[in-house]
Amino acid sequence: MDLYTVRKQLNMGMPLTSIKLRVTDYARVSTDHLEQKKSLQNQVEHFEQYIKENPNWTYVGGYVDDGITGTSDVKRDNFMKMIEDARSGKFDLIVTKEISRFSRNTLDSIKYTRELLSYGVAVLFVNDNINTVMPDSELRLTIMASMAQDEIRRLSERVKFGMNRAIERGEILGNDLLYGYKKDKDIGVLNIIEEEAKVVRRIYELYAVDELSLSKIVKTLNSEGLKTCQGKKWVISTISRMIENPKYKGYYCARKSEIVDYMTKKIKYFEKDDWIIYEDKTRIPPIIDEELWDRANTRLLKRKKTFSERKEDKSIYKDRYLYSAKIFCGQHNAVFHRREFRKNKKDITWVCSLYLKNGKTTCDSPNIRESELDAIFRDLISKLQIDLNEVIDILMNYYKHLEIDTGIDEEILSRERGINNLYDKKDKLLELSLQGSLSNTEFYERNNSFNEKIKALENELDSLKNYKEKLKGTTDKTKELAENIKQKVKSKPTINKIISSLLERIVVSKICNNKNNMELNIYLSYKEDDEKKKLQPILRSSYEFKRGYDTRGTKRYKVYYQVNCYFCL
C-alpha cells in the first residue's frame, strides 16, 4: 500500500471501501469455552463476509488464534505469521474487531501497528473506529489500548478477590483435572473415579513401599499405555505433584500459589506453612490413607532436599575427582566431564559436556587423557621445583609492570570518547526526526541501536574502572602469592596436593583445527578477573604422547600438547 496516496485520498473524503486493497482479517478469543468458540466463529464469518461484499477489496484469507491471551504475543502463532506475511507484502489492510482482540498490551499495540505501517500495511479496528493509516490514529490507539489493558488489570483483581472469598467459604477450587476425582459442581464435592484411583494408589505404593524412583514409575505407566486425565504421557513433575497433593488423603488445600503480575502471568509459589489446609473427608473422600501419604512425602522431601543441597553446594561434584570442574572448553567455556571408556578403568578421558550432550555438531574440542594430564603436571612441578626462584622473579616483575603501566587509562579514555560520540549522534538523529527527514520507525530503530551501544560501552567502562582500582597494591599481593607458592612447591608435594591446592582452571583448545594438536592454558591461583589481563606464561612446554590400546595390530597415533602455565593473583 502506498500510505501517502491512501492518506491523501481519505483526506479528500474518499471512503476506505472505495480504495482497491488486498485485505485480511484477524480474530482471537482468549479461552476455549464453547461460548467463546461460537464468538470466534461469528467474528471470522462476519469479517470474511464484510470484506468479500466490498467489490474494491480482495480477500486474501484470514488469521485466527484460538484460546490465546492477548496480553502477550509470545504464543500467538498466527498473529506472528500475519506480521511475517505483512513483511512479505501479501496484503495492504488488516480488519479486526477491536483493539482488545488485536492486543491488550498498550506497548505491543503501538509496536505492531508501527511495524505494520513500515511495511505499508494499515489496521482497521472496526468497533473502535480507528484506521492506523490516519495521522491521529496512534493517539486514539494509545488511549483505547490503555483502557483495554486496564480492563484486564481490573478483571484480574476481581478474579483474585473472588478466589479469596471462595477460599474463606471453604469452596473446593479447581477444575476436573485432578486425577482420580470428578468434581460435582452443584454440591461442591469430589467424587472418586475408581479406575483412576487404582492408579493413584499404585503410584503411592510403588514410590513409598517399593521405593521405585519417579523416573521408573513414569516409564512403567507409559509402557502400559496409561494416560493422565489430559490424555498425555506421564512425566516426573506430574507424579511429584500428585504425591504432594493433600487432597489424596482427604484434606482441603488452597492458596498454594498466586499470580503476582497480570501481564507476565508470573506466579509466586508459597511455602507449605502458608497453605490453607485442613481435614475435610466429607467433601474430599481420601484415596490414600494418611500413613501412606506421609511415608511417600517423607521420601519425596528427602529427595528434594538432597537435590537442592547438591545444586547449592557444587563442591559435592567439584571435589569428586582430581580434575572435576577444572577443565574447560576453549570454544564454549563448557566444563569437561570424566568418562571411562574401558572396563579396566585404564583409559579415563575428559570430554566437553556439550559434546556428550549433543554430539560433535555442537562441539568438536579435543578430548584429554587423564594419564597424559598427570604426566604434564608431574613435569611442570619438577620444573617449578628446579627453577622456583627464577619463576618467582618473573612473576614479581610482571605484576610490578602491570601495576605501573597497564595502558588502562587510555582504554578508559577511549570508552568515554565513544560514549560522548554516540550521544552526539543521538542528538543529530533527533534533529533529523523533528525535521521530518526520518520516519518514526527508522528513528526508533536507529535510536535503540545507539542506546544499546552506549550501554555496552558503559558496562565496559565500569569494568575497566573497577579493574584499575583492583590493581592498586598489586605488588603486596604478589609477594603474598610468591610466598604461598614457595611453601607449596618446596616441600616436594604429591601431584594430588598441587592440583587440589593451586590448580584453578585448564582451558583446552585445538591448534590449526587439528584435534591431535592441543593447547592447554593452565591457570594456577586463577581468578576470573585475570582473563581480562594480558597475562604472560611463566612456563612453556611441549609434550608428545602415543595413543593406542594394544599391540595386536591396533593403529597407534601421536598427540601433541602446547602447554602454557600462568600464575595469577
C-alpha positions as CSV (number, residue, x, y, z in Angstrom):
1,M,0.0,0.0,0.0
2,D,1.1,3.5,-0.9
3,L,0.3,5.1,2.5
4,Y,0.8,8.6,1.2
5,T,-1.6,8.2,-1.6
6,V,-4.2,6.4,0.5
7,R,-4.0,9.0,3.2
8,K,-4.4,11.8,0.6
9,Q,-7.5,10.1,-0.8
10,L,-9.0,9.7,2.6
11,N,-8.4,13.3,3.5
12,M,-10.2,14.3,0.3
13,G,-13.3,12.4,1.5
14,M,-13.0,9.1,-0.3
15,P,-14.1,6.2,1.9
16,L,-11.7,3.4,2.7
17,T,-14.1,0.9,1.0
18,S,-13.6,2.7,-2.3
19,I,-9.9,2.1,-2.5
20,K,-8.6,-1.0,-4.1
21,L,-6.8,-3.0,-1.4
22,R,-5.8,-6.6,-0.6
23,V,-7.5,-7.3,2.8
24,T,-7.1,-9.9,5.5
25,D,-8.7,-10.2,8.9
26,Y,-7.6,-11.2,12.4
27,A,-9.7,-12.8,15.1
28,R,-9.0,-14.1,18.6
29,V,-10.7,-15.4,21.7
30,S,-8.8,-15.9,25.0
31,T,-10.4,-19.2,26.1
32,D,-11.6,-22.5,24.6
33,H,-15.0,-22.4,26.2
34,L,-17.9,-23.3,23.9
35,E,-19.4,-19.9,24.0
36,Q,-16.1,-18.3,23.2
37,K,-15.6,-20.7,20.2
38,K,-19.0,-19.5,18.9
39,S,-17.9,-15.9,19.3
40,L,-14.7,-16.7,17.4
41,Q,-16.7,-18.3,14.6
42,N,-19.0,-15.4,14.4
43,Q,-16.0,-13.0,14.2
44,V,-14.5,-14.9,11.3
45,E,-17.7,-15.3,9.4
46,H,-18.7,-11.6,9.9
47,F,-15.4,-10.1,8.7
48,E,-15.0,-12.5,5.8
49,Q,-18.4,-11.5,4.6
50,Y,-17.7,-7.9,5.3
51,I,-14.5,-7.9,3.1
52,K,-15.9,-10.1,0.3
53,E,-19.0,-7.9,-0.1
54,N,-16.8,-4.9,-1.0
55,P,-16.1,-5.0,-4.7
56,N,-12.9,-2.9,-4.3
57,W,-11.3,-5.3,-1.8
58,T,-9.6,-8.6,-2.5
59,Y,-9.9,-11.1,0.4
60,V,-6.6,-13.0,0.8
61,G,-7.6,-15.2,3.7
62,G,-7.6,-14.6,7.5
63,Y,-5.7,-15.4,10.7
64,V,-7.2,-16.9,13.8
65,D,-5.8,-17.5,17.3
66,D,-8.0,-19.8,19.4
67,G,-7.8,-19.7,23.2
68,I,-4.8,-17.5,23.4
69,T,-4.4,-14.5,25.7
70,G,-3.9,-11.1,24.2
71,T,-1.6,-9.7,26.9
72,S,1.4,-11.3,25.2
73,D,2.3,-12.1,21.6
74,V,4.7,-15.0,22.6
75,K,2.2,-17.9,21.9
76,R,0.1,-16.2,19.2
77,D,1.4,-18.2,16.3
78,N,-1.0,-17.0,13.7
79,F,-0.6,-13.4,14.8
80,M,3.1,-13.6,14.3
81,K,2.6,-15.3,11.0
82,M,0.4,-12.4,10.0
83,I,3.2,-10.0,10.8
84,E,5.7,-12.0,8.8
85,D,3.3,-12.1,5.8
86,A,2.8,-8.4,6.1
87,R,6.6,-8.0,5.8
88,S,6.4,-10.1,2.6
89,G,3.8,-7.8,1.1
90,K,0.9,-10.3,1.0
91,F,-1.8,-7.7,1.9
92,D,-2.5,-4.0,2.5
93,L,-5.1,-3.9,5.2
94,I,-5.9,-5.9,8.4
95,V,-9.5,-5.8,9.6
96,T,-10.1,-6.7,13.2
97,K,-13.0,-6.3,15.7
98,E,-11.4,-4.1,18.3
99,I,-8.1,-3.3,20.0
100,S,-8.7,-5.9,22.7
101,R,-8.8,-8.6,20.1
102,F,-5.5,-7.3,18.5
103,S,-3.6,-6.8,21.8
104,R,-4.5,-5.8,25.3
105,N,-0.9,-4.7,25.9
106,T,-0.5,-1.0,25.1
107,L,3.1,-1.3,24.1
108,D,2.5,-4.2,21.8
109,S,-0.4,-2.4,20.1
110,I,1.8,0.6,19.3
111,K,4.8,-1.6,18.4
112,Y,3.0,-3.8,15.9
113,T,0.9,-1.1,14.3
114,R,4.0,1.0,13.7
115,E,5.8,-2.1,12.3
116,L,2.9,-2.9,10.0
117,L,2.8,0.7,8.8
118,S,6.6,0.4,7.9
119,Y,5.6,-2.5,5.6
120,G,2.8,-0.4,4.1
121,V,0.0,-2.2,6.0
122,A,-2.7,-0.5,7.9
123,V,-5.1,-1.9,10.6
124,L,-8.8,-1.1,10.8
125,F,-10.3,-1.5,14.3
126,V,-14.0,-1.7,13.3
127,N,-15.7,-1.3,16.7
128,D,-13.2,1.4,17.8
129,N,-13.4,3.3,14.5
130,I,-9.6,3.6,14.3
131,N,-7.7,3.3,11.0
132,T,-4.0,3.4,11.6
133,V,-3.3,5.0,8.2
134,M,-4.6,8.3,9.6
135,P,-2.2,10.6,11.4
136,D,-4.3,10.8,14.6
137,S,-4.7,7.1,14.9
138,E,-1.8,6.5,17.3
139,L,-3.0,8.9,19.9
140,R,-6.5,7.3,19.8
141,L,-5.0,3.8,19.7
142,T,-2.8,4.6,22.8
143,I,-5.9,5.7,24.8
144,M,-8.1,2.8,23.8
145,A,-5.3,0.2,24.3
146,S,-4.5,1.6,27.7
147,M,-8.2,1.3,28.6
148,A,-8.3,-2.3,27.3
149,Q,-5.1,-3.1,29.3
150,D,-6.6,-1.6,32.5
151,E,-9.7,-3.7,32.0
152,I,-7.5,-6.8,32.2
153,R,-6.0,-5.4,35.4
154,R,-9.4,-4.9,37.0
155,L,-10.6,-8.2,35.8
156,S,-7.6,-9.9,37.3
157,E,-8.3,-8.1,40.6
158,R,-11.9,-9.2,40.6
159,V,-10.9,-12.8,39.9
160,K,-8.4,-12.7,42.7
161,F,-11.0,-11.2,45.1
162,G,-13.5,-13.9,44.1
163,M,-10.9,-16.6,44.7
164,N,-10.1,-15.3,48.2
165,R,-13.8,-15.1,49.1
166,A,-14.3,-18.7,47.8
167,I,-11.3,-19.9,50.0
168,E,-12.8,-18.2,53.0
169,R,-16.1,-20.1,52.4
170,G,-14.2,-23.3,52.0
171,E,-15.2,-23.9,48.4
172,I,-13.3,-26.6,46.5
173,L,-11.4,-24.8,43.8
174,G,-10.0,-26.0,40.5
175,N,-11.4,-27.9,37.6
176,D,-11.9,-31.5,36.7
177,L,-8.2,-32.1,36.0
178,L,-7.4,-33.8,39.3
179,Y,-6.6,-37.4,38.5
180,G,-8.8,-39.8,40.5
181,Y,-11.6,-37.4,41.1
182,K,-14.6,-35.9,39.4
183,K,-15.9,-32.6,40.7
184,D,-19.6,-32.3,41.4
185,K,-20.1,-28.5,40.8
186,D,-23.7,-28.4,42.0
187,I,-22.9,-29.5,45.6
188,G,-19.2,-28.7,45.7
189,V,-17.7,-32.2,46.4
190,L,-15.2,-34.5,44.8
191,N,-16.3,-38.0,43.8
192,I,-13.8,-40.8,43.4
193,I,-13.3,-42.3,39.9
194,E,-12.3,-45.8,41.0
195,E,-10.5,-46.8,37.8
196,E,-8.1,-43.8,38.2
197,A,-8.0,-44.2,42.0
198,K,-6.4,-47.6,41.5
199,V,-3.6,-46.0,39.5
200,V,-3.1,-43.3,42.2
201,R,-2.8,-46.0,45.0
202,R,-0.4,-47.9,42.8
203,I,1.8,-44.8,42.3
204,Y,2.0,-44.2,46.1
205,E,2.8,-47.9,46.7
206,L,5.5,-48.0,44.1
207,Y,7.1,-44.9,45.5
208,A,6.7,-45.3,49.2
209,V,6.8,-49.1,49.7
210,D,8.7,-50.4,46.7
211,E,10.9,-47.3,46.7
212,L,11.0,-47.0,42.9
213,S,12.3,-43.8,41.6
214,L,10.0,-41.2,40.0
215,S,11.6,-41.9,36.6
216,K,11.0,-45.7,36.8
217,I,7.3,-45.1,37.8
218,V,6.9,-42.8,34.8
219,K,8.4,-45.5,32.5
220,T,6.2,-48.2,34.0
221,L,3.0,-46.2,33.5
222,N,3.8,-45.1,30.0
223,S,4.9,-48.6,28.9
224,E,1.4,-49.8,29.9
225,G,-0.2,-47.1,27.8
226,L,-1.8,-45.3,30.8
227,K,-2.6,-41.6,30.2
228,T,-3.1,-38.6,32.5
229,C,-6.6,-37.0,32.8
230,Q,-5.5,-34.7,30.0
231,G,-4.7,-37.6,27.8
232,K,-0.9,-37.0,27.9
233,K,2.0,-39.2,28.8
234,W,3.2,-39.2,32.4
235,V,6.2,-37.1,33.4
236,I,8.2,-36.8,36.7
237,S,6.6,-33.5,37.6
238,T,3.1,-34.9,37.3
239,I,3.9,-37.8,39.7
240,S,5.7,-35.4,42.1
241,R,2.7,-33.0,42.3
242,M,0.3,-36.0,42.8
243,I,2.4,-37.3,45.7
244,E,2.5,-33.8,47.3
245,N,-1.3,-33.1,46.9
246,P,-3.0,-33.4,50.4
247,K,-6.4,-33.9,48.7
248,Y,-5.5,-37.5,48.1
249,K,-5.6,-38.1,51.9
250,G,-8.9,-36.2,52.3
251,Y,-7.6,-32.7,53.1
252,Y,-8.8,-29.3,51.8
253,C,-5.9,-27.3,50.4
254,A,-5.8,-23.8,48.9
255,R,-3.6,-20.7,48.3
256,K,-0.6,-22.7,47.2
257,S,0.2,-20.1,44.6
258,E,-0.9,-16.7,43.3
259,I,-0.4,-14.7,40.1
260,V,1.6,-11.6,41.1
261,D,1.7,-9.9,37.7
262,Y,-1.4,-10.0,35.4
263,M,0.7,-9.0,32.4
264,T,3.5,-11.6,32.6
265,K,1.4,-14.2,34.4
266,K,4.3,-14.6,36.8
267,I,3.3,-17.0,39.7
268,K,4.5,-16.9,43.2
269,Y,4.5,-20.3,44.9
270,F,4.0,-20.2,48.7
271,E,5.8,-22.4,51.3
272,K,3.7,-25.3,52.7
273,D,3.5,-23.4,56.0
274,D,1.5,-20.7,54.3
275,W,-1.0,-23.0,52.6
276,I,-4.6,-23.1,53.9
277,I,-5.0,-26.8,54.7
278,Y,-7.3,-28.8,56.9
279,E,-9.0,-32.3,57.0
280,D,-12.3,-32.4,55.1
281,K,-13.0,-36.1,54.3
282,T,-16.7,-35.4,53.8
283,R,-16.3,-33.4,50.7
284,I,-12.9,-34.8,49.7
285,P,-13.0,-38.6,50.2
286,P,-9.5,-39.9,50.6
287,I,-7.9,-42.2,48.0
288,I,-4.8,-42.7,50.1
289,D,-4.6,-43.3,53.9
290,E,-2.6,-40.7,55.8
291,E,0.2,-43.1,56.8
292,L,1.0,-44.0,53.2
293,W,0.7,-40.3,52.2
294,D,3.1,-39.3,54.9
295,R,5.5,-42.1,54.1
296,A,5.6,-41.1,50.4
297,N,6.1,-37.4,51.2
298,T,8.9,-38.0,53.7
299,R,10.8,-39.8,50.9
300,L,10.0,-37.1,48.4
301,L,11.1,-34.3,50.7
302,K,14.4,-36.1,51.4
303,R,15.0,-36.5,47.7
304,K,14.3,-32.8,47.0
305,K,16.5,-31.7,50.0
306,T,19.4,-33.8,48.7
307,F,19.0,-32.4,45.2
308,S,18.8,-28.9,46.5
309,E,21.9,-29.3,48.6
310,R,23.8,-30.7,45.6
311,K,22.6,-27.8,43.5
312,E,23.7,-25.2,46.0
313,D,26.9,-26.9,47.0
314,K,28.8,-27.5,43.8
315,S,31.8,-28.8,45.8
316,I,30.0,-32.1,46.1
317,Y,30.8,-32.6,42.4
318,K,33.8,-30.4,42.2
319,D,35.9,-32.5,44.5
320,R,34.6,-35.9,43.3
321,Y,37.7,-36.4,41.1
322,L,41.0,-34.7,40.9
323,Y,40.2,-32.6,37.8
324,S,36.5,-32.2,38.4
325,A,35.2,-28.7,37.4
326,K,38.7,-27.6,36.5
327,I,38.9,-28.4,32.8
328,F,37.0,-26.1,30.3
329,C,36.4,-26.0,26.6
330,G,38.2,-23.2,24.8
331,Q,35.3,-22.8,22.3
332,H,32.3,-22.6,24.6
333,N,33.7,-22.4,28.2
334,A,31.7,-25.5,28.9
335,V,33.1,-27.8,31.7
336,F,34.7,-31.2,30.7
337,H,33.2,-34.4,32.2
338,R,35.0,-37.6,33.1
339,R,34.4,-40.7,31.1
340,E,35.7,-44.3,31.5
341,F,35.7,-45.9,28.1
342,R,37.3,-49.2,29.2
343,K,36.2,-51.6,31.9
344,N,39.6,-51.8,33.4
345,K,39.5,-48.0,34.0
346,K,42.9,-47.5,32.4
347,D,41.6,-45.2,29.8
348,I,40.0,-42.3,31.7
349,T,39.2,-39.4,29.3
350,W,37.8,-35.9,29.9
351,V,35.4,-34.7,27.3
352,C,33.4,-31.4,26.7
353,S,30.0,-31.6,28.3
354,L,28.4,-30.1,25.2
355,Y,29.8,-32.9,23.0
356,L,28.5,-35.5,25.4
357,K,25.1,-33.9,25.4
358,N,24.6,-33.0,21.7
359,G,27.4,-34.7,19.7
360,K,30.1,-33.3,17.5
361,T,27.8,-30.9,15.7
362,T,27.8,-28.8,18.9
363,C,31.4,-29.1,19.9
364,D,34.5,-30.7,18.3
365,S,37.0,-29.8,21.0
366,P,39.7,-32.5,21.6
367,N,39.4,-35.0,24.5
368,I,42.1,-35.2,27.2
369,R,43.5,-38.4,28.6
370,E,43.9,-38.2,32.4
371,S,47.2,-40.2,32.3
372,E,48.6,-37.5,29.9
373,L,47.4,-34.7,32.2
374,D,49.1,-36.4,35.1
375,A,52.4,-36.7,33.2
376,I,52.2,-33.0,32.2
377,F,51.7,-31.9,35.8
378,R,54.5,-34.1,37.1
379,D,56.8,-32.4,34.7
380,L,55.6,-28.9,35.5
381,I,56.0,-29.5,39.2
382,S,59.6,-30.8,38.6
383,K,60.4,-27.6,36.6
384,L,58.9,-25.4,39.3
385,Q,61.0,-27.0,42.0
386,I,64.2,-26.6,39.9
387,D,63.6,-23.1,38.7
388,L,61.4,-21.8,41.6
389,N,63.4,-18.6,42.3
390,E,63.5,-17.7,38.6
391,V,59.8,-18.3,38.3
392,I,59.1,-16.1,41.3
393,D,61.2,-13.3,39.8
394,I,59.3,-13.4,36.5
395,L,56.0,-13.3,38.4
396,M,57.1,-10.3,40.5
397,N,58.4,-8.3,37.6
398,Y,55.3,-9.0,35.6
399,Y,52.8,-7.8,38.2
400,K,55.0,-4.9,39.1
401,H,55.0,-3.8,35.5
402,L,51.2,-4.4,35.4
403,E,50.7,-2.0,38.3
404,I,52.8,0.7,36.9
405,D,51.9,0.7,33.2
406,T,48.8,-1.2,32.0
407,G,47.5,1.2,29.3
408,I,44.2,1.1,31.1
409,D,43.9,4.9,31.3
410,E,43.9,5.0,27.5
411,E,41.3,2.3,27.3
412,I,39.1,4.2,29.8
413,L,39.5,7.4,27.8
414,S,38.7,5.5,24.6
415,R,35.4,4.3,26.1
416,E,34.5,7.7,27.3
417,R,35.1,9.2,23.9
418,G,33.0,6.5,22.3
419,I,30.1,7.2,24.6
420,N,30.2,11.0,24.0
421,N,30.4,10.4,20.3
422,L,27.2,8.2,20.4
423,Y,25.3,10.9,22.4
424,D,26.3,13.4,19.7
425,K,24.8,11.1,17.0
426,K,21.6,10.7,19.1
427,D,21.2,14.5,19.1
428,K,21.7,14.7,15.3
429,L,19.2,11.8,14.9
430,L,16.6,13.7,16.9
431,E,17.1,16.8,14.8
432,L,16.5,14.8,11.6
433,S,13.4,13.3,13.1
434,L,11.9,16.7,14.1
435,Q,12.7,18.0,10.6
436,G,10.7,15.1,9.1
437,S,13.7,13.6,7.4
438,L,13.2,10.3,9.2
439,S,10.2,8.1,9.7
440,N,9.2,7.2,13.2
441,T,10.1,3.6,12.6
442,E,13.6,4.5,11.3
443,F,14.2,6.9,14.2
444,Y,13.3,4.4,16.9
445,E,15.4,1.6,15.3
446,R,18.5,3.8,15.0
447,N,18.0,5.4,18.4
448,N,17.6,2.0,20.1
449,S,20.8,0.8,18.3
450,F,22.7,3.8,19.7
451,N,21.3,3.1,23.2
452,E,22.4,-0.5,23.1
453,K,26.0,0.6,22.0
454,I,26.1,3.2,24.8
455,K,25.0,0.6,27.4
456,A,27.7,-1.8,26.2
457,L,30.4,0.9,26.4
458,E,29.2,2.0,29.8
459,N,29.5,-1.6,31.1
460,E,33.0,-1.9,29.7
461,L,33.9,1.5,31.3
462,D,32.7,0.3,34.7
463,S,34.6,-2.9,34.4
464,L,37.8,-1.0,33.4
465,K,37.5,1.4,36.3
466,N,36.9,-1.4,38.8
467,Y,39.9,-3.3,37.4
468,K,42.1,-0.1,37.7
469,E,41.0,0.1,41.4
470,K,41.9,-3.5,42.0
471,L,45.4,-3.0,40.5
472,K,46.3,-0.8,43.4
473,G,48.5,-2.7,45.8
474,T,49.3,-5.4,43.3
475,T,52.9,-5.7,44.5
476,D,52.0,-6.6,48.0
477,K,49.5,-9.3,46.8
478,T,52.2,-10.7,44.5
479,K,54.7,-11.1,47.4
480,E,52.0,-13.0,49.3
481,L,51.3,-15.2,46.3
482,A,55.0,-15.9,45.8
483,E,55.4,-17.0,49.5
484,N,52.4,-19.2,49.1
485,I,53.9,-20.9,46.0
486,K,57.3,-21.4,47.8
487,Q,55.6,-23.2,50.7
488,K,53.6,-25.5,48.5
489,V,56.2,-26.3,45.9
490,K,59.4,-26.5,48.0
491,S,58.1,-29.3,50.3
492,K,58.0,-31.6,47.2
493,P,54.3,-32.3,47.4
494,T,52.4,-35.0,45.5
495,I,50.7,-34.2,42.3
496,N,47.3,-34.5,44.0
497,K,48.2,-31.8,46.6
498,I,49.5,-29.4,43.9
499,I,46.4,-29.8,41.8
500,S,43.9,-29.5,44.7
501,S,45.7,-26.5,46.2
502,L,47.0,-24.5,43.3
503,L,45.2,-25.6,40.1
504,E,42.2,-23.4,39.3
505,R,41.5,-23.9,35.6
506,I,42.6,-25.7,32.5
507,V,41.4,-24.3,29.1
508,V,41.6,-26.8,26.2
509,S,41.8,-25.7,22.6
510,K,42.7,-27.2,19.2
511,I,45.7,-25.9,17.2
512,C,45.1,-25.4,13.5
513,N,41.8,-27.2,13.6
514,N,43.6,-30.5,14.5
515,K,42.2,-32.5,17.4
516,N,45.6,-34.2,17.9
517,N,47.3,-30.9,18.3
518,M,46.2,-29.2,21.5
519,E,46.9,-26.1,23.5
520,L,46.4,-26.2,27.3
521,N,46.3,-22.9,29.2
522,I,46.9,-23.9,32.8
523,Y,46.0,-21.3,35.5
524,L,47.4,-21.6,39.0
525,S,45.8,-19.5,41.7
526,Y,43.4,-18.3,38.9
527,K,40.7,-15.7,39.5
528,E,38.0,-14.8,36.9
529,D,39.2,-11.2,36.6
530,D,42.6,-12.4,35.4
531,E,41.3,-13.3,31.9
532,K,41.0,-9.5,31.3
533,K,44.7,-9.1,31.9
534,K,47.2,-9.7,29.2
535,L,49.0,-12.4,31.2
536,Q,52.3,-13.9,30.2
537,P,53.0,-17.5,30.9
538,I,55.8,-18.2,33.4
539,L,56.3,-21.7,32.0
540,R,56.0,-23.0,28.4
541,S,56.4,-26.7,27.5
542,S,55.6,-29.1,24.6
543,Y,54.6,-32.7,25.1
544,E,54.1,-35.7,22.8
545,F,52.2,-38.9,23.7
546,K,51.4,-42.1,21.8
547,R,47.9,-43.4,21.9
548,G,46.9,-46.9,21.3
549,Y,45.1,-49.7,23.1
550,D,47.2,-52.9,22.5
551,T,49.8,-54.5,20.3
552,R,47.5,-56.6,18.3
553,G,47.5,-54.5,15.1
554,T,45.7,-51.6,16.6
555,K,47.0,-48.4,14.9
556,R,48.8,-46.1,17.3
557,Y,48.9,-42.3,16.7
558,K,50.6,-39.3,18.4
559,V,49.0,-36.3,20.1
560,Y,50.8,-33.1,20.8
561,Y,50.3,-30.6,23.7
562,Q,51.5,-27.0,23.8
563,V,51.2,-26.0,27.5
564,N,51.2,-22.5,28.8
565,C,51.3,-22.2,32.6
566,Y,50.1,-19.0,34.3
567,F,50.3,-17.7,37.9
568,C,47.6,-15.2,38.8
569,L,46.7,-13.1,41.8
